[in-house]
Amino acid sequence: MTDLSTKYMGLELKNPIVVGSSGLTKSAKAVEQCADAGAGAVVLKSIFEEQIVHQVEELASSAGGMWHPEADEYITAYGRESAVADFLELIKKAKKSVSIPVIASVHCVSAGAWTEFAGKLEDAGADAIELNVLNLSSDPRLTGPEKERVYHQIVEAVKEATKIPLALKIGQQFSSPAHVLTALSESGVDSLTLFNRPYNPDFDIEKLEVVPAKHLSNPDEYVSALRWISILAGKVNCDLAAATGIHDGAAAIKQLLAGAAAVQAVSTFYQNGLSRLEEMLSEIESWMKRSGFETLGDFRGKMSQSQSENPAAFERVQFMKHSVGIE
Ligand SMILES: Cc1cc2nc3c(=O)[nH]c(=O)nc-3n(C[C@H](O)[C@H](O)[C@H](O)COP(=O)(O)O)c2cc1C
């Protein structure tokens, strides 16, 4: 018997595939479809800090120069009156319609007044919270440690407001990712989701307009998470979830071998439909049978750097070896 169950942030998941925050989880109906497709858990489409702040009528005082005045009109439209109520209703309805864990998601940039709202997510029935923290380091006056402090402030404030597990979905743009992520793992978070795939602006050179860059990932993008989960597994004080570029069962298996407790996917479901999820699970199951593994615990982290016989394979030595052979 192959057992795909996993424990993620203390939650019992029947399998490690989590449908990530996106339009695929924006309604109770959509969440139900994810559960029917076999998902181990879902992360709901995010509510934005700006929407929460707008609603609690603290925009002016707590924004503190976070956005330009020209953006006010956009924020007013975006943070429409019912956004918070709608989000809480989504959690309640989703919890009623599925038995898998429902993880609420907030897209945030600061530890402002919005963090008090986190308690409401718990009251609405969310099993956990994932914070997608976008901390674009575009202000030349701010140092790395100053920016990193924001993450700790956010975790501290949200932890104070809730008791449910907390995940931080985070980018890799740090001068010392191992240091920053290890310190965050000691901050009280229950999991780090590595990595987010932030919206990037692109240019339309005919209209001279800024347009969104391609929003779906490619199947070769999974390697960044793979490297860092391999390096960090067994060394951090929280779970690790892999995200970005996981399009098939093989990519999911690799993240588990690296040490991930769960694997999030989005783009592959947009491209191939939710039936892809069942295919991924079958791939994992048949690979486990072939390899003689009965549970995820039998192989999780087996290829992490700390368990590797060749730890240098994750670092510069391998890069040198590989590059020298490339003409
Ligand atoms: C259409 C779309 C909407 C998304 N919305 C959110 C969101 O609201 N919050 C969030 O944290 N991530 C959001 N994401 C990012 C995904 O959760 C995920 O991190 C990203 O797509 C990388 O994973 P993938 O390679 O499996 O697509 C969105 C992605 C897509 C494609």
The ligand as a Tripos MOL2 file, in Angstrom:
@<TRIPOS>MOLECULE
LIG
   31    33     1     0     0
SMALL
NO_CHARGES

@<TRIPOS>ATOM
      1 C1         -3.5790   33.6700  -12.4570 C.3       1 LIG1
      2 C2         -2.7290   33.6280  -11.2310 C.ar      1 LIG1
      3 C3         -3.1760   34.2570  -10.0660 C.ar      1 LIG1
      4 C4         -2.3860   34.2430   -8.9090 C.ar      1 LIG1
      5 N1         -2.8290   34.8400   -7.7720 N.ar      1 LIG1
      6 C5         -2.0700   34.7690   -6.6400 C.ar      1 LIG1
      7 C6         -2.5300   35.3360   -5.4230 C.ar      1 LIG1
      8 O1         -3.6280   35.9140   -5.3310 O.2       1 LIG1
      9 N2         -1.7230   35.2290   -4.3340 N.ar      1 LIG1
     10 C7         -0.5240   34.5860   -4.3620 C.ar      1 LIG1
     11 O2          0.1480   34.4840   -3.3250 O.2       1 LIG1
     12 N3         -0.0650   34.0350   -5.5060 N.ar      1 LIG1
     13 C8         -0.8050   34.1230   -6.6330 C.ar      1 LIG1
     14 N4         -0.3480   33.5610   -7.7800 N.ar      1 LIG1
     15 C9          0.9780   32.8950   -7.7790 C.3       1 LIG1
     16 C10         0.8180   31.3990   -7.5780 C.3       1 LIG1
     17 O3          0.2570   31.0820   -6.3160 O.3       1 LIG1
     18 C11         2.1810   30.6980   -7.6740 C.3       1 LIG1
     19 O4          3.0040   31.1610   -6.6220 O.3       1 LIG1
     20 C12         2.8940   30.9650   -8.9860 C.3       1 LIG1
     21 O5          1.9810   30.8640  -10.0770 O.3       1 LIG1
     22 C13         4.0440   30.0000   -9.1950 C.3       1 LIG1
     23 O6          3.6020   28.6640   -9.1720 O.3       1 LIG1
     24 P1          3.3980   27.8460  -10.5400 P.3       1 LIG1
     25 O7          4.7100   27.8230  -11.2130 O.co2     1 LIG1
     26 O8          2.9100   26.5020  -10.1340 O.co2     1 LIG1
     27 O9          2.3780   28.6050  -11.3510 O.co2     1 LIG1
     28 C14        -1.1230   33.5760   -8.9330 C.ar      1 LIG1
     29 C15        -0.6970   32.9380  -10.1180 C.ar      1 LIG1
     30 C16        -1.4770   32.9630  -11.2390 C.ar      1 LIG1
     31 C17        -0.9840   32.2710  -12.4880 C.3       1 LIG1
@<TRIPOS>BOND
     1     1     2 1
     2     2     3 ar
     3     2    30 ar
     4     3     4 ar
     5     4     5 ar
     6     4    28 ar
     7     5     6 ar
     8     6     7 ar
     9     6    13 1
    10     7     8 2
    11     7     9 ar
    12     9    10 ar
    13    10    11 2
    14    10    12 ar
    15    12    13 ar
    16    13    14 ar
    17    14    15 1
    18    14    28 ar
    19    15    16 1
    20    16    17 1
    21    16    18 1
    22    18    19 1
    23    18    20 1
    24    20    21 1
    25    20    22 1
    26    22    23 1
    27    23    24 1
    28    24    25 2
    29    24    26 1
    30    24    27 1
    31    28    29 ar
    32    29    30 ar
    33    30    31 1
@<TRIPOS>SUBSTRUCTURE
     1 LIG1         1 GROUP 0 **** ****
